[in-house]
Amino acid sequence: MHKGLSARAVLAVVAAACLTLSTAPAIAQAPAAGDVKSGVDAWSAGNYDAAVRIWQPLADKGDPDAQFNLAQAYKMGRGVPLDLARAEALYGRAAAKGHTQAADAYGLLLFQRGERQKALPYIEAAASRGDPRAQYIMGVAHFNGDIATKDWVRAYALTSLARQAGLPQATSALQQMDQHIPLPDREKSVVLAEQIAAQTQANRQRLNASAELGTQLALAEPAPARQPTPDRKPAVIASARPAVTVHPAQSSTERPERERRPPAPPATPAPKPAPSAKPAPRPTPVAASGPWRVQLGAFGVPGNAEALWARIKGRSELSGRTRVLAPAGKLTKLQATGFASSADAQSACARLRAGGFTCLATRD
């Protein structure tokens, strides 16, 4: 059974996200609400008390932009005493009215303080809008199968998108996933990642249109969830034990060997052995050629492909073969070329699989 990815790394991302919200808050400006804009102007000028006085009555009347801005003020303690509980409540009220920034902040705060199931819908929605922090959190959740359905294809796709967006924690998560997620699932994740990216773009366009029109539009339906990936138990490999030589018990009717034999004559000194000739140098393997190749893996991090080749290239099945790193969407395939026939490639794969490696015969 694989070990789940560390919750500490996920919380580090959430904490960093919340810190970003607290140190450089986005302040909502509603074109139709001039008073909200006046508060934004006061805030930008450093007059936090005045901004809060403008937003407070609007927030009490249910204006989501004012609620979000006031939540930011309480989260930072500017113009009002720092009060995270009140900030969270205001984020929640604004999120309930469809304020996406408030929903993102609300979900992250819920997740950070341990209410993960309650936070999950907000994190999922943020991921559908392309937020890399949310994509990373959902990727880890689908990989671990703790707060979301275990789905390794979706996990790899979402984490890959987070890495492409520049989230550093996603790179280390992919390196761990490479060790557990089978090659076919990683290849499927490339297609799914493209679908999610296209859907994310459509969601953003709809949100932009909503902002311009001053209306709330429903997001596009998320990509259909895949069937849960069953737990894959690692193969149990019998440990190799050293051979034990069993000596038969000596018969009580027989005398020991040394008693039955006469004393041996003095040994003649053995002649000195002739100096051994130096072994001939091994010939350099000749590069093999042929239209068939074997695929040894596909990796989200190219360095993992290089590391596998360093481990496996000395095997006899790959002697004289040429290493190829073939890009396939977001993955890098590790292949070895130079097999003359399908039978040669299949035979090499069979021996490699027996040695515990993944292998697939394919043709150029």
DRENMIDREN-828658 format. One record per residue (C-alpha): x, y, z; residue in one letter. Coordinates in Angstrom, 2 decimals. Layout:
N
<r u="X" v="Y" w="Z" type="A"/>
...
//
This chain:
364
<r u="0.00" v="0.00" w="0.00" type="M"/>
<r u="1.42" v="3.37" w="-0.96" type="H"/>
<r u="1.98" v="6.08" w="1.60" type="K"/>
<r u="-0.17" v="9.14" w="1.07" type="G"/>
<r u="1.42" v="12.46" w="0.23" type="L"/>
<r u="2.23" v="14.59" w="3.23" type="S"/>
<r u="-0.58" v="16.72" w="4.63" type="A"/>
<r u="2.12" v="19.10" w="5.88" type="R"/>
<r u="3.01" v="20.07" w="2.31" type="A"/>
<r u="-0.65" v="20.74" w="1.52" type="V"/>
<r u="-1.08" v="22.89" w="4.61" type="L"/>
<r u="2.07" v="24.79" w="3.68" type="A"/>
<r u="0.46" v="25.73" w="0.37" type="V"/>
<r u="-2.75" v="26.77" w="2.13" type="V"/>
<r u="-0.86" v="28.79" w="4.72" type="A"/>
<r u="1.11" v="30.54" w="1.99" type="A"/>
<r u="-2.12" v="31.28" w="0.15" type="A"/>
<r u="-3.72" v="32.74" w="3.26" type="C"/>
<r u="-0.58" v="34.78" w="3.94" type="L"/>
<r u="-0.79" v="36.18" w="0.43" type="T"/>
<r u="-4.38" v="37.18" w="1.08" type="L"/>
<r u="-3.43" v="38.86" w="4.33" type="S"/>
<r u="-0.38" v="40.79" w="3.13" type="T"/>
<r u="-1.54" v="41.91" w="-0.31" type="A"/>
<r u="-5.33" v="41.72" w="-0.31" type="P"/>
<r u="-7.38" v="42.12" w="-3.43" type="A"/>
<r u="-10.07" v="44.71" w="-2.85" type="I"/>
<r u="-13.24" v="44.25" w="-4.87" type="A"/>
<r u="-14.58" v="47.15" w="-6.87" type="Q"/>
<r u="-18.20" v="47.01" w="-7.95" type="A"/>
<r u="-18.95" v="49.25" w="-10.95" type="P"/>
<r u="-22.57" v="49.68" w="-9.87" type="A"/>
<r u="-21.79" v="50.51" w="-6.25" type="A"/>
<r u="-20.12" v="53.89" w="-6.04" type="G"/>
<r u="-19.81" v="53.73" w="-2.26" type="D"/>
<r u="-17.76" v="50.53" w="-2.50" type="V"/>
<r u="-15.45" v="52.31" w="-4.93" type="K"/>
<r u="-15.13" v="55.23" w="-2.51" type="S"/>
<r u="-14.01" v="52.79" w="0.16" type="G"/>
<r u="-11.46" v="51.32" w="-2.22" type="V"/>
<r u="-10.08" v="54.79" w="-2.91" type="D"/>
<r u="-9.78" v="55.47" w="0.82" type="A"/>
<r u="-8.09" v="52.10" w="1.37" type="W"/>
<r u="-5.61" v="52.73" w="-1.45" type="S"/>
<r u="-4.74" v="56.07" w="0.15" type="A"/>
<r u="-4.02" v="54.30" w="3.45" type="G"/>
<r u="-7.13" v="55.63" w="5.17" type="N"/>
<r u="-8.30" v="52.25" w="6.44" type="Y"/>
<r u="-10.67" v="53.61" w="9.09" type="D"/>
<r u="-12.60" v="55.58" w="6.47" type="A"/>
<r u="-12.73" v="52.58" w="4.13" type="A"/>
<r u="-14.19" v="50.39" w="6.86" type="V"/>
<r u="-16.79" v="53.03" w="7.76" type="R"/>
<r u="-17.92" v="53.09" w="4.12" type="I"/>
<r u="-18.04" v="49.31" w="3.69" type="W"/>
<r u="-19.66" v="48.37" w="7.00" type="Q"/>
<r u="-23.23" v="49.56" w="6.28" type="P"/>
<r u="-23.05" v="48.17" w="2.75" type="L"/>
<r u="-21.91" v="44.80" w="4.09" type="A"/>
<r u="-24.76" v="44.84" w="6.62" type="D"/>
<r u="-27.18" v="45.32" w="3.72" type="K"/>
<r u="-25.72" v="42.28" w="1.95" type="G"/>
<r u="-23.38" v="43.80" w="-0.66" type="D"/>
<r u="-20.93" v="40.95" w="-1.45" type="P"/>
<r u="-18.09" v="43.25" w="-2.57" type="D"/>
<r u="-18.34" v="45.23" w="0.66" type="A"/>
<r u="-18.48" v="41.98" w="2.65" type="Q"/>
<r u="-15.36" v="40.67" w="0.94" type="F"/>
<r u="-13.46" v="43.94" w="1.43" type="N"/>
<r u="-14.49" v="44.15" w="5.06" type="L"/>
<r u="-13.38" v="40.54" w="5.55" type="A"/>
<r u="-9.97" v="41.49" w="4.17" type="Q"/>
<r u="-9.77" v="44.35" w="6.66" type="A"/>
<r u="-10.61" v="42.06" w="9.59" type="Y"/>
<r u="-8.13" v="39.48" w="8.35" type="K"/>
<r u="-5.34" v="42.07" w="8.31" type="M"/>
<r u="-6.42" v="44.10" w="11.30" type="G"/>
<r u="-6.45" v="47.36" w="9.35" type="R"/>
<r u="-9.10" v="49.88" w="10.32" type="G"/>
<r u="-10.56" v="47.26" w="12.69" type="V"/>
<r u="-9.11" v="44.87" w="15.28" type="P"/>
<r u="-7.76" v="41.66" w="13.76" type="L"/>
<r u="-10.58" v="39.11" w="13.95" type="D"/>
<r u="-10.20" v="35.94" w="11.85" type="L"/>
<r u="-13.53" v="34.51" w="12.97" type="A"/>
<r u="-15.38" v="37.59" w="11.77" type="R"/>
<r u="-13.35" v="37.63" w="8.56" type="A"/>
<r u="-14.31" v="34.02" w="7.90" type="E"/>
<r u="-17.98" v="34.78" w="8.52" type="A"/>
<r u="-17.89" v="37.70" w="6.08" type="L"/>
<r u="-16.10" v="35.60" w="3.46" type="Y"/>
<r u="-18.81" v="32.98" w="3.87" type="G"/>
<r u="-21.64" v="35.48" w="3.43" type="R"/>
<r u="-20.05" v="36.93" w="0.29" type="A"/>
<r u="-19.29" v="33.45" w="-1.06" type="A"/>
<r u="-22.94" v="32.48" w="-0.62" type="A"/>
<r u="-23.82" v="35.35" w="-2.98" type="K"/>
<r u="-21.43" v="34.05" w="-5.64" type="G"/>
<r u="-18.37" v="36.20" w="-4.90" type="H"/>
<r u="-15.56" v="34.02" w="-6.29" type="T"/>
<r u="-12.65" v="35.71" w="-4.49" type="Q"/>
<r u="-14.50" v="35.39" w="-1.21" type="A"/>
<r u="-15.28" v="31.75" w="-1.94" type="A"/>
<r u="-11.61" v="31.01" w="-2.61" type="D"/>
<r u="-10.52" v="32.70" w="0.62" type="A"/>
<r u="-13.31" v="31.03" w="2.60" type="Y"/>
<r u="-12.40" v="27.57" w="1.34" type="G"/>
<r u="-8.73" v="28.03" w="2.16" type="L"/>
<r u="-9.50" v="29.24" w="5.68" type="L"/>
<r u="-11.83" v="26.31" w="6.30" type="L"/>
<r u="-9.24" v="23.87" w="5.00" type="F"/>
<r u="-6.47" v="25.40" w="7.09" type="Q"/>
<r u="-8.36" v="25.01" w="10.34" type="R"/>
<r u="-9.28" v="21.41" w="9.65" type="G"/>
<r u="-12.82" v="21.59" w="8.24" type="E"/>
<r u="-11.73" v="19.85" w="5.07" type="R"/>
<r u="-15.02" v="18.30" w="4.03" type="Q"/>
<r u="-16.76" v="21.66" w="4.37" type="K"/>
<r u="-13.93" v="23.34" w="2.46" type="A"/>
<r u="-13.93" v="20.78" w="-0.34" type="L"/>
<r u="-16.69" v="22.31" w="-2.55" type="P"/>
<r u="-14.95" v="25.70" w="-2.45" type="Y"/>
<r u="-11.55" v="24.17" w="-3.22" type="I"/>
<r u="-13.05" v="22.18" w="-6.11" type="E"/>
<r u="-14.68" v="25.33" w="-7.52" type="A"/>
<r u="-11.40" v="27.24" w="-7.27" type="A"/>
<r u="-9.63" v="24.39" w="-9.06" type="A"/>
<r u="-12.22" v="24.54" w="-11.85" type="S"/>
<r u="-11.28" v="28.21" w="-12.31" type="R"/>
<r u="-7.61" v="27.27" w="-12.64" type="G"/>
<r u="-6.32" v="28.23" w="-9.19" type="D"/>
<r u="-3.03" v="26.26" w="-8.94" type="P"/>
<r u="-3.20" v="26.02" w="-5.13" type="R"/>
<r u="-6.64" v="24.45" w="-5.35" type="A"/>
<r u="-5.55" v="22.15" w="-8.18" type="Q"/>
<r u="-2.62" v="20.97" w="-6.07" type="Y"/>
<r u="-4.82" v="20.35" w="-3.02" type="I"/>
<r u="-7.37" v="18.42" w="-5.10" type="M"/>
<r u="-4.60" v="16.47" w="-6.83" type="G"/>
<r u="-3.21" v="15.31" w="-3.50" type="V"/>
<r u="-6.72" v="14.57" w="-2.22" type="A"/>
<r u="-7.51" v="12.36" w="-5.23" type="H"/>
<r u="-4.15" v="10.60" w="-4.87" type="F"/>
<r u="-4.57" v="9.89" w="-1.15" type="N"/>
<r u="-8.29" v="9.16" w="-1.39" type="G"/>
<r u="-8.92" v="10.72" w="2.02" type="D"/>
<r u="-11.30" v="13.64" w="1.45" type="I"/>
<r u="-11.97" v="12.96" w="-2.23" type="A"/>
<r u="-12.52" v="9.83" w="-4.29" type="T"/>
<r u="-9.27" v="8.07" w="-5.07" type="K"/>
<r u="-8.60" v="8.76" w="-8.75" type="D"/>
<r u="-4.95" v="8.60" w="-9.74" type="W"/>
<r u="-5.56" v="9.79" w="-13.31" type="V"/>
<r u="-7.27" v="12.96" w="-12.11" type="R"/>
<r u="-4.70" v="13.36" w="-9.31" type="A"/>
<r u="-1.81" v="13.34" w="-11.78" type="Y"/>
<r u="-3.62" v="15.65" w="-14.21" type="A"/>
<r u="-4.45" v="18.30" w="-11.58" type="L"/>
<r u="-1.00" v="18.19" w="-10.00" type="T"/>
<r u="0.60" v="18.52" w="-13.45" type="S"/>
<r u="-1.48" v="21.64" w="-14.13" type="L"/>
<r u="-0.40" v="23.11" w="-10.79" type="A"/>
<r u="3.23" v="22.44" w="-11.68" type="R"/>
<r u="2.80" v="24.10" w="-15.07" type="Q"/>
<r u="1.45" v="27.16" w="-13.24" type="A"/>
<r u="4.71" v="27.32" w="-11.27" type="G"/>
<r u="3.65" v="25.90" w="-7.89" type="L"/>
<r u="6.90" v="24.38" w="-6.54" type="P"/>
<r u="5.22" v="21.87" w="-4.21" type="Q"/>
<r u="3.56" v="20.24" w="-7.22" type="A"/>
<r u="6.94" v="19.16" w="-8.63" type="T"/>
<r u="7.86" v="17.15" w="-5.54" type="S"/>
<r u="4.34" v="15.69" w="-5.41" type="A"/>
<r u="4.67" v="14.48" w="-9.01" type="L"/>
<r u="8.00" v="12.86" w="-8.20" type="Q"/>
<r u="6.29" v="10.82" w="-5.49" type="Q"/>
<r u="3.32" v="10.01" w="-7.72" type="M"/>
<r u="5.69" v="8.73" w="-10.43" type="D"/>
<r u="6.72" v="5.96" w="-8.03" type="Q"/>
<r u="3.16" v="4.69" w="-7.54" type="H"/>
<r u="0.92" v="5.61" w="-10.48" type="I"/>
<r u="1.19" v="3.11" w="-13.36" type="P"/>
<r u="2.30" v="4.25" w="-16.79" type="L"/>
<r u="-1.12" v="3.77" w="-18.48" type="P"/>
<r u="-2.78" v="6.01" w="-15.88" type="D"/>
<r u="-0.13" v="8.71" w="-16.32" type="R"/>
<r u="-0.67" v="8.63" w="-20.07" type="E"/>
<r u="-4.44" v="8.99" w="-19.59" type="K"/>
<r u="-3.79" v="11.97" w="-17.32" type="S"/>
<r u="-2.25" v="13.89" w="-20.24" type="V"/>
<r u="-5.56" v="13.80" w="-22.11" type="V"/>
<r u="-7.54" v="14.65" w="-18.99" type="L"/>
<r u="-5.24" v="17.59" w="-18.15" type="A"/>
<r u="-5.89" v="19.06" w="-21.60" type="E"/>
<r u="-9.64" v="18.68" w="-21.08" type="Q"/>
<r u="-9.46" v="20.33" w="-17.66" type="I"/>
<r u="-7.34" v="23.20" w="-19.02" type="A"/>
<r u="-9.84" v="23.84" w="-21.83" type="A"/>
<r u="-12.73" v="23.75" w="-19.38" type="Q"/>
<r u="-10.90" v="26.11" w="-17.03" type="T"/>
<r u="-10.47" v="28.59" w="-19.87" type="Q"/>
<r u="-14.18" v="28.38" w="-20.64" type="A"/>
<r u="-15.02" v="28.98" w="-16.98" type="N"/>
<r u="-12.80" v="32.06" w="-16.88" type="R"/>
<r u="-14.43" v="33.47" w="-20.00" type="Q"/>
<r u="-17.86" v="32.96" w="-18.46" type="R"/>
<r u="-16.76" v="34.69" w="-15.26" type="L"/>
<r u="-15.35" v="37.62" w="-17.22" type="N"/>
<r u="-18.61" v="37.92" w="-19.12" type="A"/>
<r u="-20.47" v="37.78" w="-15.82" type="S"/>
<r u="-18.37" v="40.61" w="-14.40" type="A"/>
<r u="-18.91" v="42.77" w="-17.47" type="E"/>
<r u="-22.67" v="42.19" w="-17.46" type="L"/>
<r u="-23.00" v="42.54" w="-13.69" type="G"/>
<r u="-24.69" v="39.16" w="-13.44" type="T"/>
<r u="-23.81" v="35.82" w="-11.91" type="Q"/>
<r u="-23.46" v="32.98" w="-14.41" type="L"/>
<r u="-23.17" v="29.33" w="-13.46" type="A"/>
<r u="-19.83" v="27.69" w="-14.09" type="L"/>
<r u="-19.53" v="24.97" w="-16.68" type="A"/>
<r u="-19.93" v="21.48" w="-15.33" type="E"/>
<r u="-16.63" v="20.01" w="-14.14" type="P"/>
<r u="-14.97" v="17.27" w="-16.15" type="A"/>
<r u="-16.73" v="13.98" w="-15.43" type="P"/>
<r u="-15.18" v="12.15" w="-12.52" type="A"/>
<r u="-13.45" v="8.94" w="-13.40" type="R"/>
<r u="-14.16" v="5.67" w="-11.71" type="Q"/>
<r u="-12.13" v="5.36" w="-8.50" type="P"/>
<r u="-8.76" v="3.78" w="-8.96" type="T"/>
<r u="-8.58" v="0.63" w="-6.81" type="P"/>
<r u="-5.80" v="0.32" w="-4.31" type="D"/>
<r u="-2.83" v="-1.34" w="-5.90" type="R"/>
<r u="-0.93" v="-3.53" w="-3.51" type="K"/>
<r u="2.74" v="-3.92" w="-4.34" type="P"/>
<r u="3.77" v="-7.36" w="-5.49" type="A"/>
<r u="5.22" v="-9.48" w="-2.72" type="V"/>
<r u="8.68" v="-10.62" w="-3.72" type="I"/>
<r u="10.07" v="-13.63" w="-1.91" type="A"/>
<r u="13.34" v="-12.83" w="-0.20" type="S"/>
<r u="16.33" v="-14.72" w="-1.55" type="A"/>
<r u="17.90" v="-17.00" w="1.03" type="R"/>
<r u="21.43" v="-18.38" w="0.79" type="P"/>
<r u="21.64" v="-22.05" w="-0.10" type="A"/>
<r u="22.43" v="-24.26" w="2.89" type="V"/>
<r u="24.57" v="-27.35" w="2.40" type="T"/>
<r u="23.18" v="-30.28" w="4.41" type="V"/>
<r u="25.79" v="-32.77" w="5.59" type="H"/>
<r u="24.44" v="-36.35" w="6.05" type="P"/>
<r u="24.74" v="-37.80" w="9.53" type="A"/>
<r u="27.69" v="-40.17" w="9.97" type="Q"/>
<r u="26.79" v="-43.87" w="10.37" type="S"/>
<r u="27.72" v="-45.36" w="13.74" type="S"/>
<r u="29.02" v="-48.52" w="12.02" type="T"/>
<r u="31.56" v="-46.70" w="9.93" type="E"/>
<r u="34.85" v="-45.43" w="11.15" type="R"/>
<r u="35.85" v="-41.90" w="10.37" type="P"/>
<r u="37.44" v="-41.43" w="6.99" type="E"/>
<r u="40.80" v="-40.58" w="8.50" type="R"/>
<r u="40.90" v="-43.91" w="10.40" type="E"/>
<r u="40.20" v="-46.10" w="7.37" type="R"/>
<r u="42.83" v="-44.60" w="5.09" type="R"/>
<r u="46.59" v="-45.17" w="5.50" type="P"/>
<r u="48.69" v="-42.13" w="6.14" type="P"/>
<r u="49.24" v="-40.18" w="2.99" type="A"/>
<r u="52.80" v="-39.90" w="1.69" type="P"/>
<r u="54.49" v="-36.56" w="2.05" type="P"/>
<r u="53.01" v="-34.14" w="-0.41" type="A"/>
<r u="55.14" v="-33.10" w="-3.32" type="T"/>
<r u="55.45" v="-29.36" w="-3.46" type="P"/>
<r u="53.11" v="-28.05" w="-6.11" type="A"/>
<r u="54.76" v="-26.22" w="-8.96" type="P"/>
<r u="54.33" v="-22.49" w="-8.96" type="K"/>
<r u="51.50" v="-21.48" w="-11.24" type="P"/>
<r u="52.42" v="-19.72" w="-14.40" type="A"/>
<r u="51.56" v="-16.04" w="-14.41" type="P"/>
<r u="48.07" v="-15.62" w="-15.73" type="S"/>
<r u="47.60" v="-13.72" w="-18.94" type="A"/>
<r u="45.79" v="-10.43" w="-18.77" type="K"/>
<r u="42.15" v="-10.81" w="-19.76" type="P"/>
<r u="41.32" v="-9.48" w="-23.15" type="A"/>
<r u="39.40" v="-6.20" w="-23.04" type="P"/>
<r u="35.68" v="-6.52" w="-23.56" type="R"/>
<r u="34.53" v="-5.37" w="-26.96" type="P"/>
<r u="32.47" v="-2.20" w="-27.00" type="T"/>
<r u="28.82" v="-3.10" w="-27.65" type="P"/>
<r u="27.76" v="-2.29" w="-31.17" type="V"/>
<r u="24.66" v="-0.15" w="-31.37" type="A"/>
<r u="21.76" v="-2.34" w="-32.40" type="A"/>
<r u="19.32" v="-1.26" w="-35.06" type="S"/>
<r u="15.76" v="-2.10" w="-35.91" type="G"/>
<r u="12.28" v="-0.54" w="-36.06" type="P"/>
<r u="11.10" v="-1.87" w="-32.70" type="W"/>
<r u="11.65" v="-0.26" w="-29.31" type="R"/>
<r u="10.69" v="-0.83" w="-25.69" type="V"/>
<r u="9.06" v="1.82" w="-23.53" type="Q"/>
<r u="10.27" v="1.81" w="-19.94" type="L"/>
<r u="8.07" v="4.51" w="-18.41" type="G"/>
<r u="6.49" v="7.95" w="-18.77" type="A"/>
<r u="7.22" v="10.68" w="-16.26" type="F"/>
<r u="5.89" v="14.11" w="-15.37" type="G"/>
<r u="9.41" v="15.09" w="-14.28" type="V"/>
<r u="12.06" v="14.39" w="-16.99" type="P"/>
<r u="14.74" v="13.88" w="-14.36" type="G"/>
<r u="12.92" v="10.74" w="-13.19" type="N"/>
<r u="13.31" v="9.26" w="-16.68" type="A"/>
<r u="17.06" v="9.98" w="-16.58" type="E"/>
<r u="17.31" v="8.39" w="-13.14" type="A"/>
<r u="15.58" v="5.21" w="-14.30" type="L"/>
<r u="17.88" v="4.91" w="-17.33" type="W"/>
<r u="20.93" v="5.25" w="-15.08" type="A"/>
<r u="19.64" v="2.28" w="-13.04" type="R"/>
<r u="18.59" v="0.06" w="-15.91" type="I"/>
<r u="20.97" v="0.72" w="-18.80" type="K"/>
<r u="23.51" v="-1.88" w="-17.66" type="G"/>
<r u="21.10" v="-4.80" w="-18.07" type="R"/>
<r u="21.85" v="-7.26" w="-20.84" type="S"/>
<r u="18.43" v="-6.72" w="-22.45" type="E"/>
<r u="19.44" v="-3.12" w="-23.19" type="L"/>
<r u="23.03" v="-3.72" w="-24.27" type="S"/>
<r u="23.77" v="-1.71" w="-27.40" type="G"/>
<r u="20.36" v="-0.03" w="-27.34" type="R"/>
<r u="19.91" v="3.69" w="-27.75" type="T"/>
<r u="18.09" v="5.69" w="-25.10" type="R"/>
<r u="15.32" v="8.01" w="-26.32" type="V"/>
<r u="13.44" v="10.62" w="-24.27" type="L"/>
<r u="10.24" v="11.18" w="-26.24" type="A"/>
<r u="7.94" v="14.06" w="-25.21" type="P"/>
<r u="4.26" v="13.11" w="-25.03" type="A"/>
<r u="2.20" v="16.11" w="-24.03" type="G"/>
<r u="3.06" v="16.84" w="-20.40" type="K"/>
<r u="4.96" v="13.56" w="-19.98" type="L"/>
<r u="8.40" v="12.35" w="-21.03" type="T"/>
<r u="8.58" v="8.75" w="-22.28" type="K"/>
<r u="11.75" v="6.73" w="-21.69" type="L"/>
<r u="12.38" v="4.31" w="-24.56" type="Q"/>
<r u="15.20" v="2.11" w="-25.84" type="A"/>
<r u="15.48" v="1.57" w="-29.59" type="T"/>
<r u="17.21" v="-0.93" w="-31.84" type="G"/>
<r u="15.15" v="-4.13" w="-31.71" type="F"/>
<r u="14.97" v="-5.98" w="-35.00" type="A"/>
<r u="11.56" v="-7.57" w="-34.50" type="S"/>
<r u="8.50" v="-7.62" w="-32.32" type="S"/>
<r u="9.67" v="-10.93" w="-30.87" type="A"/>
<r u="13.01" v="-9.39" w="-29.82" type="D"/>
<r u="11.29" v="-6.45" w="-28.15" type="A"/>
<r u="8.70" v="-8.66" w="-26.44" type="Q"/>
<r u="11.42" v="-11.01" w="-25.18" type="S"/>
<r u="13.39" v="-8.11" w="-23.71" type="A"/>
<r u="10.24" v="-6.75" w="-22.07" type="C"/>
<r u="9.44" v="-10.12" w="-20.54" type="A"/>
<r u="12.86" v="-10.28" w="-18.89" type="R"/>
<r u="12.67" v="-6.67" w="-17.75" type="L"/>
<r u="9.22" v="-7.20" w="-16.23" type="R"/>
<r u="10.55" v="-10.27" w="-14.46" type="A"/>
<r u="13.17" v="-7.96" w="-12.97" type="G"/>
<r u="10.48" v="-5.65" w="-11.61" type="G"/>
<r u="10.48" v="-2.98" w="-14.34" type="F"/>
<r u="7.64" v="-1.64" w="-16.46" type="T"/>
<r u="8.05" v="-2.41" w="-20.16" type="C"/>
<r u="5.96" v="-2.08" w="-23.31" type="L"/>
<r u="7.03" v="-3.14" w="-26.82" type="A"/>
<r u="6.23" v="-0.63" w="-29.55" type="T"/>
<r u="7.24" v="0.18" w="-33.12" type="R"/>
<r u="8.74" v="3.37" w="-34.56" type="D"/>
//
